[in-house]
Amino acid sequence: MTAGGLSVMVLSIGAVISMLSFCLYKVLTLPPVEEEFGDEDTEKSKEL
């Protein structure tokens, strides 16, 4: 493999791994979502 091909491959793989790491970090460090269960059921029963 030529030096140019090797450098393109290394840059491509590095960019993909960097983006993957960034996205995983952003998703895994989100605060937990608090949901109130039962709201949909009470709204549906009110409609009936």
VENGI-V792865 format. One record per residue. SS is DSSP state (@ for helix, = for strand, . for the rest). NEAR is the number of other ideal C-beta (glycine too) atoms within 8 Angstrom. Layout:
ss->SS near->NEAR
ss->SS near->NEAR
This chain:
ss->. near->4
ss->. near->5
ss->@ near->5
ss->@ near->6
ss->@ near->8
ss->@ near->9
ss->@ near->8
ss->@ near->8
ss->@ near->9
ss->@ near->8
ss->@ near->8
ss->@ near->8
ss->@ near->8
ss->@ near->8
ss->@ near->8
ss->@ near->8
ss->@ near->8
ss->@ near->8
ss->@ near->8
ss->@ near->8
ss->@ near->8
ss->@ near->8
ss->@ near->8
ss->@ near->8
ss->@ near->8
ss->@ near->8
ss->@ near->7
ss->@ near->6
ss->. near->5
ss->. near->7
ss->. near->3
ss->. near->4
ss->. near->5
ss->. near->4
ss->. near->4
ss->. near->5
ss->. near->4
ss->. near->6
ss->@ near->7
ss->@ near->6
ss->@ near->7
ss->@ near->8
ss->@ near->8
ss->@ near->8
ss->@ near->7
ss->@ near->6
ss->@ near->5
ss->. near->4
